[in-house]
């Protein structure tokens, strides 16, 4: 480039914004094309294609363009994104990135618009040099069913317009209507960020849906009142609460969700207090996720027997305290242990005596069809019972063997007890969508970007 680098000013709506790396002596040229691929009531997906029309490569590229007021990029790919009022800047993710002569860089993104129409883009620049605009770029018109993009859409981008209507609440099945928790991290985030363009989507598709209430703190003195308060609110409304008992000794084999009771006696005390708070109404209990799945992962033979005894004690004390409680022993998922082994472990843990069946896919991503097929084999080996399946994040299926906050996952079937299958008691959101597995944030932390991606 030339010896003097000066600021190139782009004026948008009366505000002066400085384009990065502007120069008065350019040694390259470029052409840009802007294409809206899909548009819906408050959002759109689009791409900016920038071609190096010069004779030399452009090193460490950055691209600028401007939107008119009130438009925002929500998420972008192929670089590091920043927006300062109306000026969007995208920089190469690595210092070594070069845009070779004749090559095109395509920047894909989703955005938000308040006026019901995807915005126009202007003032394109590559490393501070203004680009000619390809007027022949085709814009997809707004419609209920736009033509699908010819490009491979990046993870998280909807292949069709996001529906504008609030998700329909399914009819209640034999177990009743599931309780919608008026609190929780998603609810708190929406209430605190009502002006965020993602808030309405996260509210309608996550915060207002029935989800499980996790009891995961090693707090024997408080767990009874916590459970009683939650179940009482649900039963007063004629709804069925879903609770997760998650305080097993040696929990998660020391992984991201490590913790749990300090000893077998401490666990018996905790689960007894948990059971005392359930009350006389119907409730659904997911008993100790991963406890049977991890049975042989990190425990000695003596510790394995102790865990099985503790799970049997838990099922027994819950049924004694709350006869209408439906207890589902968590046995992992179809890609973890085979059906006969899962049934054997559940039997040894008291599932046929004190359980109503098994819980599958908790916090995982396997499709409902694979889990139901697997669950029926487990139930056959158990000699009866039903299953509940966690569908909170299985709408796009698994990401290979990745379980810790993988990208590109989607919400699955909305929670309901009206399953249409006598072997499936409910499809549930046991894992609360948007709460981290421990990679995108600390385990259990609500991540709005993850929640929005799951909802898109």
N, C-alpha and C positions, 0 to 999 in steps of 0.2 A: 504494500500500500504506500501512499504518499507520505511525505515527512510530517505533515500537519494533520492531526485528527481533531475535528471540530464537532460541536453538537448540531445535529439536524433536527429542527423543531417541527413537530406535527401539531396542528391546532385542531382540537375536537371540542365542539360546543363551547368555545371561548376559553378553554383551558390549554395551556402550553405543556406539551409532553415531549421529552427528549428521547429520540430513538438511539439505541445503543450502537456504539462503534461507527458513527457516521463519519464520513470523510469527504474532503473537497477534491480528492484526486483518486477516483475509483479505478481499480484495475480489473474489474469484472462487470458483468451485466446479467440481468435476470428477467424472467417472466413469471407472473403469478396468475393462478386461477383459483377462484373461490366457489365451492359447490356445496349447497345445502342438500343433504341426503334425505333426511327425514325431519318433519316438524310436527309438534303436537301442541296442546293448549298452552303450556308454559315452558316448553323446552324444544330443543332441536339438536340434531347431529349434523356435523359438517366437516369439510376438509379444506385445507389450503395447500395447493401444490405449487412449489417454487422450483423453477428450472434454471440451472446455471447455463446461460446463453453465451458466456465468454469463452476464452481459449485456455484459461488457467483454472486449476481447482481453487475452491473457496475453503480455507481452513477455519476450523472452530466456528462454524456457522452460527448466526443467530438471525431470526426472522421477526419482523415487526409488522403489525397491521392495526388498523383502528376500527372500532365499532362506534355506532351512534349511542347516545346516552341510555343507561339503564340495562345494558346487555352484559352478560357475564359468562366467562368460560367456567364450567363446573369441573370438568376433568379432561385432561389432554394426554396424548401418548406421543412417543417418538421424541422426547426431549424434556427439558425442564421449563415449566410454564410459569408465567407471572403476568398479572394484569394490574395496571395502574390507571384507574378510572377507565377511559376508553381505549387505552393503548395496551395491546397484547404483545408480549415478547416471549419467544421460544428459543432456548439455547440448546446447543448440542450437549448431550449428556456426558461426553468424554472429550478431552482436549485434542485427541488425535483424529476426531471425526472430520472428514473432508467431503465436500460436494464436488464431484468431478465434472468437467465440462460435458454438457449435453445430458447430464443426469438430473432427475427430478426428485425432490424431497417432498413427501406427502405428510402433512401434519393433520391428524384426525382428532376430533374433540367433540364433547357434548357441551351444550350451553343452555342458558336460561334467558328468557325474554318476558317482560311484563305486559307487552301490548298485544300478544297473541300472534305475532308474526316474527319469523326468524329474521335477524338483522342483516343489513348489507355490510360488507367489509370493504375498506379502501386503504390507500396509502401504504401499499406493501413495500417492504424493504428487506434486502438481504445484506447483512453486515453494513447497514447504513446507506446502501445504494438503492434508490427507488427502482422498483421493478415495473416493467410494462405489464398491463393487465390483459389476460386472454379473454376477450369478450365472447368467445364462442363456448365458454364453459356452460354446461347444462345444469340448471337448477331444478331440483325435484320439487314440484308444486306441493303445497299443503293439501292433504286430503286424508280421508279416514283410512285409506289403504294405498299408500304410496308405493311406487315401484321399488323393489329391493335394490340395494346398492350392488354394483358390480364388483366392488372391492371386498376384501375379507375384513369384516368389521372387527375392531380390536375388542379384547375382553371387556365386558361391562357395558358395551354399547347395544342398545336395543335394536333388533333386526326389523322392528316395526314400531309405529308410534306407541308411546306408553299410554295405556288406557287412562282416560280422564275421570271415569266414574270411580266412586269409592268401592272397594271390594265388597262383594255380596257376602253377607254372613250366612253360612250354611245352616240348614235346619238341624234341630237337635235330634240325636239318635237315642237309642235305648238308655244310655247312661245319663242323658240330660244335656243341658246347654252349658258350655264351658264359661268359666269366669274370666272377665277381662280386667286385669289389674289396673287401677287408675293411677298407680305410681310406677316407679321403675326408671332406669336410666334413659331409655328412649323417650319416655314421657317428659322427664325433666329436661332433656336436651331440646325437645321441640318447644316446650314452654319458654325456655331461655333463649331460643334462637328463632323466634317466629318470623323474622325478616329474612332468614336464610332461604335461598331458592330451593333447597332440598327439603325444607321442613314439612311442607304439605304432603309430599310423597312418603316420607318416613312416618309421619303421623298416621296417615290412612292405611298404609300397608304393613306397618310394624307396630307402632305404639297402641293402636286401637284394636289389636288382635289378641285373642287369648294366648297366654304364655305361662310357662311353669314358674313357680316361685321356688328358688333354691335356698335350702337351709344348709349352709356350708361352713359356718363359723363354729369353732369348738367352744360353745358357750352354754353349758348345761343349765346355768341359772336363768338364761333368757329365752332359750329355744321354745319352751312351752308357751309363753306369752306371745311370742312371734307367730307361732303356728295358730294359736287360738284366735288372735286378731285377724289373721288372713282368712282362715276358714269361716269365721263368724261373718265377715263382710260378704263373702261369697254366698254362704247359705242364707243370709238375710235377703239376698236378691234372687234366691231360688236357682243359683248357679253352682256348677261343680268346679271346685278348685283343683289345680294340679300342683303337687308339691314334690320336690326332689330332696330326699335325705342323702346328704353327701358329707359324711364325717368319719368314714371308715379309717381305722388305724392304717398307717403306711399308705396313705392315699396317693394314687397316681405314681407309685413307685419313685417318689422324689422328683417327678417331672414338674411341668409348669403349674400344675394345680396341687402341688405337694401340701401336706398338712394332715388334718384329721385328729381324732382323739389320741391321747397319749398312751392309752393302755386299753386292754379289753374291758376292764371294769369301768373305765371312763366312758367308753362307747356305750356300754349297757345303760349307764346312767343317762347319757345324752339321748339315746333313742327312746328310752322310757319316757323322758320328759317331752320329747317330740310327739310321741303317741298320745300322751295325756292332753295335748292341745287340739287334737283333731275334731273332737265333738261328735255328735250323733248323725250328722248329715253325710251324704255321699261325697267322697273325695277320691282322687286318683293319686297314688303314691308311686313314684319312680324310685326304686330302692337301690341306692349306692352304685351309680354309674362307674363302670370299669372294674368294680370289685371282683367280679367273676372272670372278666376278660384278662385281668392282670394276675389271676390266681397263681400261676406258675412262673410269672415274669421275674419277680424279685423276692419271693417269700420262701423261707425254709419249709420243710414238710410240717413242722410244728406250727409255724405261722399260717400255713394254708388251712390246717384243721381248725385253728382258732378263728380264722376269718369265716369259714363255713358255719361254725357254731354261732358266731355273732350275727350273721345274716339270718340264720334260723330264728335266733332270739328276736331279731328285729321284726320279722314277719309275724311271729307269735304275739309280741306285745302290742303291735299295731292292731291286729285283729281283735285282741281282747279289749283294747281301749275303745276301738271304733269299729264295730261290726260291719258298717256300711262302707268302710274304706276299701278301695280296690287296690291291691298291692301287686305291682309288676316288677319282677326281679330283672334288673338290667343284665343282659348277657352279651353286650357288645354289638356286633353287626356281622353281616354275611361274609365279609372279607377277613374276619379275624380268626375265629375258631369254627371247626365244622359243627354241623347241627347235632350230631350224636354226643359230642363232647360237651357242647353247650347245655344240652338237656341233662347230661350226667351231673355237671357242676350245679345246675339249678336244683335238681332233685336233692343233692347232698346238702344244699343250703336251705332246704325246707319249702321250696316253691310249690310242691304238690300238696303240702299240708296247710300252708299259710298264705300261699300266693294265689292270685287270680290269673297269672300268666307271666309273660315276659315282655320286657321293654327292649326295643331294637333301635339302632342307628343314632343313639344319643350323641349330639354334638358332631355327627358325621354327615356324609354327603351321598351315601349310596341311594340309588333310586328306590322309590316305594315298591315297584314291582319286584326288584331283587330281594328286598327285605321281607315282603309278604311271602314270597315263595320259600325263602329260607325259614321264616318264622313258622310256617305250616309244618315244615319238617321237624323243627324243634318241638312244636306242640304235639305232633304225633308221637314223638319219642317220649314226651312227658305223660302222654295219655289223656290230654285234654287241656282246657284253658284257652285264653285269648292272648292277643298281642296288642301293644301300642307301638306306633312307629313315629320317630322324630322326623318331621318333614320340613323343619325350619330352614334348611339350607340345601336341600337336595334337588332343586328344580333343574339344575344343569348336570346332575350326576357328579361323580367323584372326579378329582383332578389327579388321576393315577393313584399313587399311594400317599400323596401329600394330604395331611390332615390339619396342619397348623395355618389357618387363615389363608388358604390358597385363593388366588385371584380368579375372577370369572365365574364364581358360584352365584346361584340364584335362589330366591325363596321358592319353597315347594308348595305343596297343597296346603290350603289354609286349614287351621285346626278345626276339627269337627268330631263328633261321636256318630255322625250319620255316614258310615263308611260303605254301606252296601255289601259288606262281607261279614258274615257272622263270626269269623275268626279274628277280625280286626276290631277291637273295642273302640279305638280312636286313632286318628292322626293328630299328633300334637306338635307344638313348638316347645320342645323341652329346652334346647339351647336357645337362648334369647338372641334373635338375629341382630347383628351389629356389635355384639359383645365379643371381644377378642379371645382367641385360643391361647394367646401368649406370645405371638410373633408380631402382629401389627401394633400391639400395646401390651400392657400387663394383662394376665389372664383375668377375664371378666370385665375389662374396661370397655365402655361403649365408644366405638369409633364411627363417627357419622359418615365418613367416606365409605366404609365397609357397608354400613346400613343402606346407603343410597345405591351402591353398586348392586347389592342383593335385590333391591327393589326395582331396578331399571328394567 
